[in-house]
Amino acid sequence: MDRSRADTVETVLGRKRLSELGRTLTHEHFSLDFRKFYVPPPSHLKDFSNDELSLRNIGYIRQYPYSNLVNLSFNDDGSAAAVLEDVEIFKKSGGGTIVENSNHGLQRDIFLMKAVSESTGINVIAGTGYYVASTQSASTLSTSKEEMYNLMYKELQTGCEECPDVKAGFIGEVGSTWPIEDFEKRAICATGELQAQLGCPVSFHPGRNESAPMEIMRIYQEAGGDSSKAIMSHIDRTLTSVEKLMEFADETKCYIQFDLFGTECSFYQLNTTIDMLSDAQRVKRIAKLKKEGKLRRVLMSHDVHTKHRLIPFGGHGYSHITSNVIPSIMMNRGFTTEEINTITIENPRKWLTRE
């Protein structure tokens, strides 16, 4: 590894010292097309699938966010304007950096990332790698492990395909479903091999099954990947029981990311067999990890990927953790400023450090 890069990270506006990142959200999106995950509205309700978001339907959309195609079109002009406004609010609330997890399959928009960063002063870090198989084109699905490796290497070391003057700062979110498909296994293996060579940070999106996180880590580590440089995302919709969470925390050394803060609807459309945690429950899980001495493996974010979660559309926004969760929940539950800074500043900085 190039030791001159050890204390810096690639942002969409160039290399930045890790000490300058500040409070960091490690799993967000600015632009993607999520319509592939559309779920029809319940038959007993009025069909609101094509309605613009308004006060008349926002209640339905908060309950059934994947049943409105406008909400899932998170890549139009209205979304871009709302993202810019929302990131400005995050900046004013004390935010410093956003790690943008859109990559190949999610139709990332690096030009928007640059525009937002230039306008707001927030550091933005772009990802590379491959999302789940169902979002890929037929030609991409036939991509070999070696071809995946080469593309990710190029985007981390030289420049991104559609924007050569910008380098990716991490690999992610590397997506898989359950059971893990062959394409997704190749992507995980390529990620592990490249991580071993470059010492770069990695973020995984697990399938909606409690066995998925462990299986991802097995494949990744067998390929040579360093678990201490990996994030397991969406823990708060995958390992909802304390027992399963602690079992995973004991058997792996990856970062455990609670990244659905602000999602307060217990009914989870994409896996109706589980009850989604509330913010209070997420904080209780983090408190349990703190009690077990694992606070340095915890990360927090929102995974904003639909319109209704942005403030201009009636949502909580990227500033929710800094403006609401930290002062109103965490500090009232006994978390110290030092502990909060560990989770939101020190842990992201350590993860982003190439080793």
C-alpha positions as CSV (number, residue, x, y, z in Angstrom):
1,M,0.0,0.0,0.0
2,D,1.1,3.6,-0.7
3,R,1.8,4.9,2.8
4,S,1.4,8.5,1.7
5,R,-2.4,7.7,1.4
6,A,-2.7,6.3,4.9
7,D,-4.0,9.5,6.4
8,T,-6.2,10.6,3.5
9,V,-9.3,9.4,1.6
10,E,-10.5,10.1,-1.9
11,T,-13.6,12.3,-2.0
12,V,-15.4,13.4,-5.2
13,L,-13.4,16.7,-5.0
14,G,-10.0,15.1,-4.5
15,R,-8.0,13.7,-1.6
16,K,-8.9,14.8,1.9
17,R,-7.2,14.3,5.2
18,L,-9.1,11.9,7.4
19,S,-8.7,14.3,10.3
20,E,-10.9,16.8,8.4
21,L,-13.9,14.6,7.8
22,G,-15.8,15.4,11.0
23,R,-19.1,13.7,11.8
24,T,-19.7,11.2,9.1
25,L,-22.7,9.3,7.7
26,T,-21.3,6.0,6.3
27,H,-24.4,4.8,4.3
28,E,-26.5,7.3,2.3
29,H,-27.6,7.8,-1.3
30,F,-28.1,10.9,-3.4
31,S,-29.4,9.3,-6.6
32,L,-30.6,5.9,-7.6
33,D,-33.6,4.3,-9.4
34,F,-35.3,1.9,-6.9
35,R,-38.4,1.2,-9.0
36,K,-37.3,-2.4,-9.5
37,F,-38.3,-3.0,-5.9
38,Y,-41.9,-1.7,-6.4
39,V,-44.6,-3.4,-4.4
40,P,-48.3,-2.8,-5.3
41,P,-50.3,-1.0,-2.7
42,P,-52.6,-3.1,-0.5
43,S,-55.8,-3.9,-2.3
44,H,-58.0,-2.3,0.4
45,L,-56.4,1.1,-0.2
46,K,-56.8,3.6,-3.0
47,D,-54.2,3.1,-5.6
48,F,-51.5,5.8,-5.0
49,S,-48.8,4.1,-6.9
50,N,-48.3,7.0,-9.4
51,D,-49.3,9.9,-7.3
52,E,-46.9,12.8,-6.6
53,L,-46.0,13.1,-2.9
54,S,-48.4,15.4,-1.0
55,L,-50.0,15.8,2.4
56,R,-52.9,13.8,1.1
57,N,-50.9,10.6,0.6
58,I,-47.7,11.0,2.7
59,G,-49.2,8.9,5.5
60,Y,-49.8,6.0,3.1
61,I,-46.3,6.4,1.6
62,R,-44.6,6.3,5.0
63,Q,-46.4,3.1,5.8
64,Y,-45.9,1.6,2.3
65,P,-42.9,3.5,0.8
66,Y,-42.2,0.9,-1.9
67,S,-45.8,1.2,-3.3
68,N,-45.3,4.6,-4.9
69,L,-43.3,4.8,-8.1
70,V,-42.7,8.5,-7.8
71,N,-41.2,7.9,-4.3
72,L,-38.9,5.2,-5.8
73,S,-37.7,7.5,-8.6
74,F,-34.9,8.9,-6.6
75,N,-33.0,10.2,-9.6
76,D,-35.1,13.0,-11.1
77,D,-34.7,16.8,-10.9
78,G,-37.0,17.1,-7.8
79,S,-34.9,14.5,-5.9
80,A,-31.6,16.3,-6.8
81,A,-32.9,19.7,-5.6
82,A,-34.2,18.1,-2.4
83,V,-30.9,16.3,-1.8
84,L,-29.0,19.5,-2.1
85,E,-31.3,21.3,0.3
86,D,-31.2,18.4,2.8
87,V,-27.4,18.2,2.7
88,E,-27.2,21.9,3.5
89,I,-29.3,21.2,6.6
90,F,-26.9,18.4,7.5
91,K,-24.0,20.8,7.2
92,K,-25.7,23.3,9.5
93,S,-26.4,20.6,12.1
94,G,-22.7,19.8,12.5
95,G,-22.2,17.2,9.7
96,G,-19.0,16.9,7.9
97,T,-18.9,13.9,5.5
98,I,-21.4,11.6,3.6
99,V,-20.3,8.2,2.2
100,E,-22.5,7.7,-0.9
101,N,-23.2,4.0,-1.4
102,S,-24.6,3.9,-4.9
103,N,-22.5,1.9,-7.4
104,H,-22.9,-0.3,-10.5
105,G,-26.5,-1.5,-10.6
106,L,-27.8,1.5,-8.6
107,Q,-27.0,4.0,-11.3
108,R,-24.8,6.3,-9.2
109,D,-24.6,10.0,-10.1
110,I,-21.1,11.2,-9.5
111,F,-21.8,14.5,-11.2
112,L,-24.5,15.2,-8.6
113,M,-22.2,14.1,-5.8
114,K,-19.6,16.7,-7.0
115,A,-22.3,19.4,-7.3
116,V,-23.6,18.8,-3.8
117,S,-20.1,18.8,-2.3
118,E,-19.1,22.0,-4.1
119,S,-22.3,23.8,-3.1
120,T,-22.5,22.7,0.6
121,G,-18.8,22.1,1.6
122,I,-19.8,18.6,2.8
123,N,-17.2,15.9,1.9
124,V,-18.7,13.2,-0.3
125,I,-17.1,9.8,-0.9
126,A,-18.1,7.7,-3.9
127,G,-18.2,3.9,-4.0
128,T,-17.4,1.3,-6.6
129,G,-18.4,-2.4,-6.9
130,Y,-21.6,-4.1,-7.7
131,Y,-25.1,-4.1,-6.2
132,V,-27.5,-7.1,-6.2
133,A,-27.9,-9.3,-9.4
134,S,-31.5,-8.2,-10.0
135,T,-30.3,-4.6,-10.7
136,Q,-27.7,-5.6,-13.3
137,S,-28.0,-5.7,-17.1
138,A,-27.8,-9.1,-18.9
139,S,-24.3,-8.3,-20.1
140,T,-23.1,-7.3,-16.6
141,L,-24.4,-10.5,-15.1
142,S,-21.9,-12.4,-17.2
143,T,-19.0,-10.4,-15.8
144,S,-16.1,-12.6,-14.5
145,K,-14.5,-12.2,-11.1
146,E,-11.4,-10.9,-12.8
147,E,-13.3,-8.3,-14.8
148,M,-15.0,-7.1,-11.6
149,Y,-11.6,-6.9,-9.9
150,N,-10.1,-4.9,-12.7
151,L,-13.0,-2.4,-12.9
152,M,-13.0,-1.8,-9.1
153,Y,-9.2,-1.4,-9.1
154,K,-9.4,1.2,-11.9
155,E,-12.1,3.2,-10.1
156,L,-10.2,3.2,-6.8
157,Q,-6.7,3.9,-8.3
158,T,-7.3,5.8,-11.5
159,G,-10.8,7.2,-11.9
160,C,-14.4,6.2,-12.3
161,E,-15.8,5.0,-15.6
162,E,-18.2,7.9,-16.2
163,C,-16.2,10.5,-14.4
164,P,-12.4,9.8,-14.8
165,D,-11.4,12.8,-12.6
166,V,-13.0,11.2,-9.6
167,K,-11.7,8.2,-7.7
168,A,-13.9,6.0,-5.6
169,G,-13.0,6.0,-1.9
170,F,-14.3,2.6,-1.0
171,I,-16.0,-0.6,-2.4
172,G,-19.7,-0.6,-1.7
173,E,-22.3,-1.2,-1.2
174,V,-21.5,-4.7,-2.4
175,G,-25.0,-6.2,-2.7
176,S,-26.3,-9.7,-2.3
177,T,-29.7,-11.4,-1.9
178,W,-30.6,-14.7,-0.1
179,P,-29.6,-17.3,-1.2
180,I,-26.6,-15.5,-2.6
181,E,-26.5,-15.7,-6.4
182,D,-23.4,-16.7,-8.4
183,F,-22.9,-13.1,-9.7
184,E,-23.0,-11.8,-6.1
185,K,-20.6,-14.4,-4.9
186,R,-18.1,-13.4,-7.6
187,A,-18.5,-9.8,-6.6
188,I,-17.8,-10.6,-2.9
189,C,-14.8,-12.7,-3.9
190,A,-13.4,-9.9,-6.1
191,T,-14.0,-7.5,-3.3
192,G,-12.0,-9.6,-0.9
193,E,-9.1,-10.1,-3.2
194,L,-8.9,-6.4,-4.0
195,Q,-9.3,-5.4,-0.4
196,A,-6.4,-7.6,0.5
197,Q,-4.2,-5.9,-2.1
198,L,-5.2,-2.3,-1.5
199,G,-6.2,-2.3,2.2
200,C,-9.3,-0.3,1.2
201,P,-12.6,0.0,3.1
202,V,-15.6,-2.1,2.1
203,S,-19.3,-2.0,2.7
204,F,-21.7,-5.0,2.3
205,H,-25.5,-5.1,1.7
206,P,-26.8,-8.4,3.0
207,G,-29.8,-10.4,1.9
208,R,-32.9,-10.2,4.1
209,N,-32.1,-13.4,6.1
210,E,-30.3,-13.6,9.4
211,S,-27.8,-16.1,7.9
212,A,-26.7,-13.7,5.2
213,P,-24.2,-11.5,7.2
214,M,-22.2,-14.5,8.4
215,E,-22.1,-16.1,4.9
216,I,-21.0,-12.9,3.3
217,M,-18.1,-12.6,5.7
218,R,-17.1,-16.2,5.2
219,I,-16.9,-15.7,1.4
220,Y,-15.1,-12.4,1.8
221,Q,-12.5,-13.6,4.3
222,E,-11.8,-16.8,2.4
223,A,-11.0,-14.5,-0.6
224,G,-8.5,-12.7,1.6
225,G,-10.5,-9.8,2.8
226,D,-9.8,-8.1,6.1
227,S,-12.9,-8.2,8.3
228,S,-11.8,-5.2,10.3
229,K,-12.1,-3.0,7.1
230,A,-15.6,-4.2,6.3
231,I,-19.0,-2.9,7.2
232,M,-22.1,-5.1,7.4
233,S,-25.0,-2.8,6.6
234,H,-28.7,-2.9,7.5
235,I,-28.1,-4.9,10.7
236,D,-31.3,-3.3,12.0
237,R,-33.5,-5.1,9.4
238,T,-31.4,-8.3,9.3
239,L,-30.4,-9.2,12.8
240,T,-33.4,-7.9,14.8
241,S,-33.0,-10.1,17.9
242,V,-30.4,-9.2,20.5
243,E,-29.2,-12.9,20.6
244,K,-28.5,-13.0,16.8
245,L,-26.8,-9.6,16.9
246,M,-24.5,-10.6,19.7
247,E,-23.7,-13.9,18.1
248,F,-22.7,-12.1,14.9
249,A,-20.7,-9.5,16.9
250,D,-18.8,-12.2,18.7
251,E,-17.9,-14.2,15.6
252,T,-16.8,-11.4,13.3
253,K,-14.6,-8.3,13.6
254,C,-16.4,-6.2,11.0
255,Y,-18.2,-2.9,11.6
256,I,-21.9,-3.4,12.7
257,Q,-23.9,-0.7,11.0
258,F,-27.3,0.5,12.1
259,D,-28.2,2.5,9.0
260,L,-32.0,2.8,9.0
261,F,-32.3,5.6,11.6
262,G,-35.4,7.6,10.9
263,T,-37.4,4.6,9.7
264,E,-40.1,4.3,12.4
265,C,-42.6,2.1,10.6
266,S,-42.5,-1.5,12.1
267,F,-44.1,-3.0,8.9
268,Y,-41.2,-3.7,6.5
269,Q,-42.6,-4.2,3.0
270,L,-39.5,-6.0,1.7
271,N,-39.6,-8.6,4.4
272,T,-42.9,-8.8,6.1
273,T,-41.8,-11.6,8.4
274,I,-39.9,-9.2,10.6
275,D,-40.7,-6.2,12.6
276,M,-38.5,-3.2,11.8
277,L,-36.8,-1.7,14.8
278,S,-37.5,1.8,16.0
279,D,-34.9,4.4,16.7
280,A,-35.2,3.8,20.4
281,Q,-34.6,0.1,19.8
282,R,-31.6,0.8,17.6
283,V,-30.1,2.8,20.4
284,K,-30.8,0.0,22.9
285,R,-28.9,-2.4,20.6
286,I,-26.0,0.0,20.5
287,A,-26.1,0.3,24.3
288,K,-25.9,-3.4,24.5
289,L,-22.8,-3.5,22.2
290,K,-21.3,-0.7,24.4
291,K,-21.8,-2.8,27.5
292,E,-20.0,-5.6,25.8
293,G,-17.1,-3.4,24.9
294,K,-17.8,-3.3,21.2
295,L,-18.6,0.4,20.7
296,R,-15.6,0.8,18.4
297,R,-17.3,-1.6,15.9
298,V,-20.6,0.4,15.6
299,L,-21.6,2.8,12.9
300,M,-24.8,4.8,12.3
301,S,-26.6,6.2,9.2
302,H,-30.0,6.5,7.5
303,D,-29.7,4.8,4.1
304,V,-31.9,7.6,2.5
305,H,-32.9,6.1,-0.8
306,T,-36.5,7.3,-1.4
307,K,-38.0,10.8,-1.7
308,H,-40.2,10.6,1.4
309,R,-37.3,10.4,3.8
310,L,-35.9,13.8,2.7
311,I,-37.0,16.9,4.6
312,P,-38.4,18.8,1.5
313,F,-40.8,15.8,1.0
314,G,-41.8,15.6,4.6
315,G,-39.1,13.2,5.9
316,H,-36.4,13.3,8.6
317,G,-33.4,14.0,6.3
318,Y,-29.7,13.4,6.5
319,S,-29.5,15.5,9.7
320,H,-31.8,13.3,11.7
321,I,-29.1,11.5,13.7
322,T,-27.2,14.8,14.5
323,S,-30.4,16.8,15.2
324,N,-32.7,14.3,16.8
325,V,-31.2,10.9,17.7
326,I,-28.0,12.1,19.4
327,P,-29.5,14.9,21.6
328,S,-32.9,13.5,22.2
329,I,-32.3,9.7,22.5
330,M,-28.6,8.9,23.0
331,M,-27.7,11.6,25.5
332,N,-30.9,10.9,27.4
333,R,-29.9,7.2,27.6
334,G,-26.5,7.9,29.1
335,F,-24.2,8.1,26.1
336,T,-21.4,10.5,26.6
337,T,-20.1,13.0,24.1
338,E,-16.9,10.9,23.8
339,E,-18.9,7.8,23.1
340,I,-21.0,9.5,20.4
341,N,-17.9,10.9,18.8
342,T,-16.4,7.4,18.8
343,I,-19.4,6.1,16.8
344,T,-19.8,9.1,14.4
345,I,-16.3,10.5,13.9
346,E,-13.6,8.1,15.1
347,N,-15.1,4.8,13.8
348,P,-15.8,6.1,10.2
349,R,-12.3,7.6,10.1
350,K,-10.7,4.3,11.2
351,W,-12.8,2.4,8.6
352,L,-11.8,4.7,5.8
353,T,-8.1,4.5,6.6
354,R,-6.2,2.3,4.1
355,E,-4.1,-0.3,6.0
